[in-house]
Amino acid sequence: MNISQLKYSDLRKLLDEGQLTCVDIVKYYLSQIEAHNPKLNAFLEVYASEALEKAAHIDNKFQSGTAGELAGLVIGIKDLLCYEDHHSYAGSKILHSFKSTFSATAVQRLLDQDAIVIGRQNCDEFGMGSTNENSAFGPVLNFKNTTHVAGGSSGGSAVAVQANMCHISLGTDTGGSIRMPAAFCGVIGLKPTYGRVSRWGLIAYASSFDTIGPIARHVDDLALVLRYISGADGQDSTVISMSQFSAKKPSSGKRIAYIKEMAEHPSLQADIKIAFFEKLERLKNKGYEVIPVDFPFVDALLPTYYILTTAEASSNLSRFDGVKFGHRTSVSTKDLLDMYKKTRDEAFGEEVKRRIMLGTFVLSADYYDAYYTKAQKVRRLIKEFTQGLLEENEFLVSPTTSSTAYRLGEKTLDPLQMYLGDLFTVQANVAGLPAISIPMGEDTQSLPMGFQIMADVFQEEAMLILAKELV
């Protein structure tokens, strides 16, 4: 029996009938991790004995009829998410030896339903990157072709699902960090509406963009996990209560738009363009009305995103200074300021330093209005225009990425080229909208391609129904 190919509902039926145990499931995933992780580098830490112990405990709960709704669901968590009494490094040396004193709300809600956390997954440092080559612990390799990247920043989370090392991964998405690796790895990744899932316990990169979401093989599993991690949380004032989700108008789902400027973008790989338009034809054959629309802010998407996220990163990462936790320089220092500088210089990676410096620059007194204030105004224009399109059309669709997975090292020497890879995904984060990436076949090199669906705020359920129809 290939456990990893089963939806959780099928797995749960076997558990309820006694044909399978949670210990069996955990042993299967541990064997997959042992076989593949040394090469792929998806997991930074595996909680083998702890997971087996919890599995045995949950098996006893099945015997007594008290097992939780997600009993036996084996999950991995991105290294940006806190898990009580476990390390959380954010893919960085600056948090060396740090152990969290609490669990992220999203993680805890899954644990409360008897999900089993099997390990901590590699990621770009503080979520800053599109290839997972910016981790202080080495790159994650794509299981489909190990000479290629996994995508970032949730690369470890996507590869863990791709290589059957866990059933579900919890990742984070600031500008495409769930959807891009999902596309590169041929799995499904969901970025919820900003404010649907609590960010409490997520080590922040850019607080007004960061979103927690699941990566899986099956749409039904994404929907299940989303249901449990959603909802109000007193620790995060940006979360909207569940009662407001149901107040949103249901979608008929028959009118779908795509942005012409993106579908015809010069950076788009030919194989992806062909596959995308084939997908549109499939939608038409299913009775959907597919409409090309203009979007006048395509060229403003990336500048707006990078100005605002680097500004927020500059502020958020100022707390990592070697005083209270994590790495502190062992070099002799003249004073406190010198200690800050040496600690941060030693422990932050090049990409993190670059983004902190960019963010500090745009927040400086001389440039604040010219860059930060202007970017906030453009963000509002992008959000309003996008939501205007979604009032006339149920969904916006596009390729998830402009190309398939890059070769290792291909983009590292030219950060601007790497940033351009985010063009198709950042719109959802700038506007705070839900989006999902589903597989769209493979290119001529047998590398996976992704198809992205974006919906109006809190319309995840309608979006998931369409995704399931297209997978």
matplotlib code that plots the C-alpha trace (Angstrom):
import matplotlib.pyplot as plt

x = [0.0, 1.4, 0.2, 1.5, -0.9, -4.0, -6.2, -6.5, -10.2, -9.1, -6.3, -8.7, -11.1, -8.3, -7.4, -11.0, -11.4, -8.1, -6.5, -3.7, -2.2, -0.6, 2.6, 2.5, 2.1, 4.9, 7.3, 6.5, 7.3, 10.4, 11.6, 11.0, 13.0, 15.8, 15.9, 15.7, 16.4, 20.3, 20.4, 17.4, 18.0, 14.3, 14.2, 16.7, 15.5, 13.4, 11.5, 11.6, 11.2, 8.8, 6.6, 6.5, 5.6, 2.8, 1.6, 1.4, -0.6, -3.0, -3.5, -4.7, -7.1, -8.5, -9.1, -11.0, -12.9, -11.3, -9.0, -9.0, -10.3, -6.8, -5.4, -2.7, -2.1, 1.7, 2.9, 6.2, 6.5, 8.6, 11.6, 9.8, 7.0, 7.4, 6.9, 7.0, 10.3, 11.7, 14.3, 13.1, 16.0, 14.3, 17.0, 19.5, 22.6, 21.4, 18.9, 21.4, 20.3, 17.0, 14.1, 10.6, 8.6, 5.3, 3.7, 2.4, -1.4, -1.6, 0.6, -1.1, -4.6, -3.4, -1.7, -5.0, -6.7, -3.9, -1.9, 1.7, 4.7, 7.5, 10.1, 11.3, 11.8, 14.5, 13.7, 15.4, 16.7, 13.7, 11.7, 13.8, 14.4, 12.8, 15.1, 15.8, 19.5, 19.6, 19.3, 22.2, 21.9, 22.4, 20.0, 17.0, 17.2, 14.2, 13.2, 12.2, 15.7, 18.4, 20.4, 17.5, 16.2, 13.1, 11.8, 11.5, 11.2, 9.2, 11.3, 11.8, 8.1, 7.3, 10.0, 8.9, 5.5, 6.9, 9.2, 6.5, 8.3, 5.1, 1.5, 1.1, 3.5, 2.8, 4.6, 4.5, 3.9, 5.1, 5.3, 4.8, 6.8, 4.2, 3.0, 6.4, 7.9, 4.6, 4.8, 8.4, 7.8, 4.5, 2.4, -0.5, 0.1, -2.4, -1.9, -5.0, -6.5, -4.4, -6.2, -7.7, -4.9, -3.2, 0.4, 1.1, 4.3, 5.4, 8.9, 8.1, 9.7, 7.1, 4.1, 1.5, 2.3, 3.2, 0.6, 0.6, -0.8, -0.6, 1.2, -0.2, -0.9, -4.7, -7.0, -9.3, -6.4, -5.6, -9.3, -9.3, -6.2, -7.4, -10.5, -8.6, -6.0, -8.4, -10.2, -9.9, -7.0, -6.5, -2.8, -3.1, -5.4, -5.3, -7.2, -10.9, -13.4, -14.9, -18.4, -17.3, -16.1, -19.6, -21.0, -19.2, -21.4, -21.0, -19.4, -21.0, -17.6, -18.4, -16.6, -12.8, -10.3, -6.6, -4.3, -3.1, 0.1, 1.1, 0.0, 2.1, 5.0, 8.4, 9.8, 7.3, 8.8, 7.3, 6.2, 4.4, 2.7, 1.4, 0.3, -1.5, -3.5, -4.4, -5.7, -7.8, -9.3, -10.1, -12.0, -14.0, -14.9, -16.2, -18.6, -16.5, -16.4, -12.7, -12.0, -8.7, -8.4, -5.9, -3.9, -2.1, 0.1, 2.1, 5.3, 4.6, 4.0, 7.6, 8.9, 5.9, 6.4, 10.1, 10.0, 7.4, 8.7, 12.3, 11.1, 9.1, 12.0, 14.4, 12.1, 11.2, 14.8, 16.2, 15.3, 18.0, 21.0, 22.7, 21.4, 18.5, 18.7, 20.5, 24.0, 26.3, 29.8, 32.7, 35.0, 36.1, 34.0, 34.5, 30.9, 27.3, 26.9, 30.0, 28.7, 25.4, 27.3, 29.6, 26.9, 24.6, 27.4, 28.5, 25.1, 22.9, 23.3, 24.0, 20.4, 19.1, 21.7, 20.8, 17.1, 17.7, 19.9, 17.3, 14.6, 16.6, 17.3, 13.7, 12.7, 15.4, 14.2, 15.4, 13.7, 10.7, 8.1, 9.8, 9.8, 7.9, 4.9, 4.6, 4.7, 1.9, -0.2, 0.5, -0.3, -3.7, -4.2, -3.2, -5.5, -8.5, -8.0, -7.5, -10.6, -12.5, -11.6, -12.8, -16.1, -16.7, -15.0, -15.0, -11.3, -8.1, -5.8, -2.2, 0.9, 2.3, 5.9, 7.5, 9.7, 10.2, 12.7, 16.1, 19.4, 21.3, 23.3, 21.6, 20.1, 22.3, 24.8, 22.0, 19.4, 17.3, 16.7, 15.7, 13.3, 11.7, 10.6, 8.1, 6.1, 3.2, 2.8, 3.3, -0.1, -2.0, 0.2, 0.1, -3.7, -4.1, -6.0, -6.1, -4.3, -3.5, -1.0, -2.0, 0.1, 0.0, 1.9, 5.6, 7.9, 10.1, 12.7, 10.1, 10.1, 6.7, 4.7, 2.1, -1.3, -2.4, -5.9, -6.6, -10.0, -11.6, -11.1, -12.3, -13.4, -11.0, -13.8, -14.9, -11.3, -10.7, -13.7, -12.3, -8.8, -10.2, -12.0, -8.8, -6.2]
y = [0.0, 3.4, 5.5, 8.8, 8.5, 8.3, 11.2, 11.7, 10.7, 7.3, 6.9, 7.7, 5.1, 2.5, 3.7, 3.6, 0.1, -1.1, -2.0, 0.5, 2.1, 5.5, 3.8, 2.1, 5.5, 7.2, 4.3, 4.6, 8.3, 7.8, 5.2, 7.7, 10.3, 8.0, 7.0, 10.5, 13.3, 12.8, 13.9, 16.2, 18.2, 18.9, 18.2, 20.0, 17.9, 14.8, 14.0, 10.2, 8.8, 11.6, 11.0, 7.2, 7.8, 10.1, 7.7, 4.9, 7.2, 8.1, 4.4, 3.9, 6.8, 5.0, 2.0, 4.2, 6.2, 9.5, 10.1, 13.7, 14.7, 14.7, 11.6, 10.0, 13.0, 13.3, 16.8, 18.7, 22.3, 25.0, 26.3, 29.7, 28.2, 27.8, 24.5, 24.4, 23.0, 22.5, 24.4, 27.2, 28.6, 30.4, 28.9, 31.2, 31.0, 34.1, 31.8, 29.1, 27.0, 28.9, 26.8, 28.1, 28.3, 28.0, 26.6, 28.7, 28.9, 27.0, 24.3, 24.0, 23.7, 20.7, 19.1, 19.6, 17.3, 14.6, 15.4, 14.3, 16.6, 14.5, 17.2, 20.7, 21.7, 23.6, 27.1, 30.2, 32.3, 34.2, 33.3, 35.5, 33.7, 31.9, 28.9, 27.6, 28.3, 31.0, 28.7, 28.7, 24.9, 24.3, 24.1, 21.8, 19.7, 18.9, 15.3, 15.2, 16.3, 16.9, 19.2, 21.7, 23.8, 23.1, 26.7, 28.9, 29.9, 26.8, 24.4, 21.9, 21.8, 21.2, 18.5, 16.7, 16.2, 15.6, 12.8, 11.3, 12.2, 13.5, 13.8, 17.6, 20.4, 23.8, 26.5, 30.3, 32.6, 36.2, 36.6, 33.1, 31.0, 28.2, 28.4, 28.6, 25.5, 23.7, 24.5, 23.5, 20.2, 19.2, 19.4, 21.7, 24.7, 27.1, 30.7, 31.7, 35.2, 37.5, 37.5, 34.0, 32.2, 33.5, 34.5, 34.0, 31.9, 32.7, 34.2, 37.4, 38.5, 41.1, 41.2, 42.7, 40.0, 36.8, 34.0, 30.4, 27.7, 24.0, 22.0, 18.6, 16.1, 16.3, 19.4, 17.7, 17.6, 21.3, 22.1, 19.9, 21.6, 25.0, 24.4, 23.7, 26.4, 29.2, 31.5, 34.2, 34.2, 36.6, 36.7, 38.1, 41.1, 40.9, 37.6, 37.8, 35.7, 32.7, 34.2, 36.8, 34.1, 32.8, 36.3, 36.5, 35.9, 32.4, 32.3, 30.9, 30.2, 30.3, 33.5, 33.3, 36.0, 35.9, 39.0, 39.4, 41.1, 38.1, 35.4, 37.2, 38.2, 37.9, 36.0, 33.2, 29.9, 28.5, 25.2, 26.9, 29.3, 26.4, 24.4, 27.5, 28.2, 24.4, 24.7, 27.7, 25.7, 22.9, 25.4, 26.6, 23.0, 22.6, 25.5, 28.3, 31.8, 32.7, 36.3, 38.2, 41.4, 44.2, 45.0, 48.3, 47.7, 44.6, 46.6, 48.0, 44.6, 43.7, 47.2, 47.6, 44.2, 44.5, 48.1, 47.2, 43.8, 44.9, 47.9, 45.5, 43.1, 45.8, 46.6, 43.0, 41.6, 44.4, 42.2, 39.7, 41.4, 38.7, 40.1, 37.8, 34.7, 33.0, 33.7, 36.2, 37.0, 35.5, 38.2, 40.9, 44.0, 47.6, 48.3, 47.2, 48.7, 46.9, 43.7, 44.2, 44.8, 41.8, 39.4, 40.4, 40.4, 36.9, 35.3, 36.8, 35.5, 37.7, 37.9, 38.8, 41.5, 42.8, 43.1, 44.7, 47.3, 48.0, 48.3, 50.6, 52.8, 53.1, 53.9, 56.6, 60.2, 61.4, 58.6, 57.6, 59.5, 58.8, 55.1, 53.7, 56.1, 55.9, 52.1, 52.0, 54.1, 51.9, 48.8, 50.3, 50.8, 47.3, 45.9, 47.9, 47.2, 43.4, 43.3, 45.2, 42.4, 39.8, 41.6, 41.0, 37.6, 34.7, 33.9, 35.2, 32.5, 32.6, 30.4, 30.1, 30.8, 32.1, 29.0, 25.6, 24.9, 26.6, 24.8, 25.0, 28.2, 29.6, 32.6, 33.2, 35.6, 37.8, 38.6, 40.7, 37.7, 35.7, 38.5, 38.5, 34.9, 36.2, 38.2, 35.9, 35.2, 38.6, 40.0, 37.8, 39.0, 42.6, 42.5, 40.1, 37.5, 33.7, 31.8, 28.2, 26.5, 23.1, 20.9, 21.7, 18.8, 18.8, 20.7, 19.1, 18.4, 16.6, 19.4, 20.2, 23.3, 25.1, 26.7, 29.4, 30.4, 33.5, 34.4, 37.2, 37.5, 34.5, 32.6, 29.7, 27.2, 28.2, 28.3, 24.8, 23.4, 24.7, 23.5, 20.0, 20.0, 20.9, 18.6]
z = [0.0, -1.0, 2.0, 0.5, -2.5, -0.3, 0.6, 4.3, 4.2, 2.7, 5.2, 8.1, 7.0, 7.2, 10.6, 11.8, 10.5, 12.2, 8.9, 9.5, 12.6, 13.2, 14.0, 10.5, 8.9, 10.8, 10.1, 6.4, 6.3, 8.4, 5.9, 3.1, 5.0, 5.6, 1.9, 0.4, 2.8, 3.0, -0.7, -0.9, 2.3, 2.8, 6.6, 8.9, 11.9, 12.2, 15.3, 14.8, 18.4, 19.4, 16.3, 17.0, 20.6, 19.7, 17.0, 19.6, 22.0, 19.2, 18.3, 21.9, 21.4, 18.4, 20.6, 23.1, 20.4, 21.4, 18.4, 17.0, 13.6, 12.1, 13.9, 11.9, 9.6, 9.4, 8.8, 8.4, 9.4, 7.7, 9.8, 10.1, 12.3, 16.1, 17.8, 21.5, 23.0, 19.5, 17.5, 15.1, 13.1, 10.2, 7.9, 9.6, 11.7, 13.7, 15.5, 16.3, 19.3, 19.7, 21.0, 21.0, 24.2, 22.4, 19.2, 16.3, 16.4, 13.0, 14.3, 17.6, 16.0, 14.0, 17.1, 19.0, 16.4, 16.8, 13.8, 14.1, 13.4, 11.9, 11.4, 10.7, 7.0, 5.3, 3.8, 2.4, 5.3, 6.9, 3.8, 1.5, -1.8, -4.7, -5.0, -1.4, -2.1, 0.6, 3.5, 6.0, 5.9, 2.2, -0.7, -1.1, -4.2, -6.5, -6.2, -9.9, -11.0, -8.3, -10.5, -10.2, -7.3, -5.4, -5.5, -2.5, 0.1, 1.2, -0.8, 1.9, 2.6, -1.1, -1.6, 1.5, 0.0, -3.5, -2.2, 0.0, 3.3, 4.9, 4.0, 4.4, 4.9, 6.5, 4.6, 4.5, 1.5, 1.4, -2.3, -3.7, -1.3, -1.1, -4.7, -6.5, -4.9, -5.3, -9.1, -9.3, -7.5, -9.2, -6.0, -4.8, -2.7, -1.1, 0.0, 2.0, 2.2, 4.4, 7.8, 7.5, 9.3, 12.4, 12.0, 15.7, 16.0, 12.4, 12.5, 10.5, 7.3, 6.1, 8.4, 6.1, 3.4, 5.4, 5.2, 6.5, 4.2, 3.4, 0.6, -0.3, -3.1, -2.9, -3.0, -0.4, 2.1, 1.6, 2.3, 5.4, 6.9, 6.0, 7.9, 11.1, 10.9, 10.0, 12.4, 15.0, 17.4, 20.2, 19.6, 16.1, 15.6, 11.8, 11.7, 10.7, 12.7, 11.0, 11.1, 8.6, 6.1, 5.6, 5.1, 1.8, -1.3, -2.9, -6.3, -9.4, -10.7, -14.4, -15.5, -15.4, -16.5, -17.4, -17.6, -21.1, -20.1, -18.1, -20.5, -23.2, -21.0, -22.7, -19.7, -20.1, -21.1, -24.3, -22.8, -20.0, -22.3, -24.5, -21.5, -20.0, -23.1, -23.4, -19.8, -20.8, -23.7, -21.3, -19.1, -22.1, -23.0, -19.4, -19.9, -18.4, -20.0, -20.3, -20.8, -21.4, -19.3, -19.1, -16.0, -16.1, -13.1, -14.2, -14.3, -10.8, -9.1, -8.3, -7.4, -5.0, -3.5, -3.0, -1.6, 1.0, 2.0, 2.4, 4.5, 6.8, 6.9, 8.0, 10.9, 11.8, 11.7, 13.9, 16.9, 16.0, 17.6, 19.7, 23.0, 24.1, 22.0, 19.1, 17.8, 19.4, 18.1, 19.9, 18.6, 21.0, 20.5, 21.6, 22.7, 22.4, 18.8, 17.7, 19.1, 17.2, 13.9, 14.2, 15.3, 12.4, 9.9, 10.9, 11.1, 8.4, 4.8, 1.8, 0.6, 4.0, 4.4, 0.9, 1.7, 5.1, 3.5, 0.8, 3.4, 5.6, 2.6, 1.5, 5.1, 5.5, 6.0, 2.6, 0.6, 2.7, 0.6, -2.7, -2.2, 0.8, 0.8, -3.0, -2.9, -0.3, -2.7, -5.6, -3.5, -2.8, -6.6, -7.3, -4.7, -5.8, -9.5, -8.8, -6.7, -9.4, -11.8, -9.3, -9.0, -12.7, -12.9, -10.3, -10.7, -12.2, -13.6, -14.8, -14.9, -11.4, -12.6, -15.8, -16.1, -14.6, -11.9, -12.4, -12.4, -9.1, -9.1, -12.2, -10.5, -7.5, -9.3, -10.5, -7.8, -10.2, -12.4, -9.3, -8.3, -11.7, -11.1, -8.6, -11.1, -11.4, -7.6, -5.9, -7.0, -4.5, -1.6, -2.6, -2.7, 0.2, -1.9, -1.8, -4.5, -5.3, -7.6, -9.1, -11.4, -15.2, -16.6, -17.4, -19.9, -22.5, -19.8, -17.7, -15.1, -13.5, -14.4, -12.3, -13.0, -10.6, -9.6, -7.6, -6.0, -4.1, -0.3, 1.7, -1.5, -0.8, -0.9, -4.4, -5.5, -4.2, -6.0, -9.3, -8.5, -7.8, -11.1, -13.0, -11.2]

ax = plt.figure().add_subplot(projection="3d")
ax.plot(x, y, z, "-o")
ax.set_aspect("equal")
plt.show()
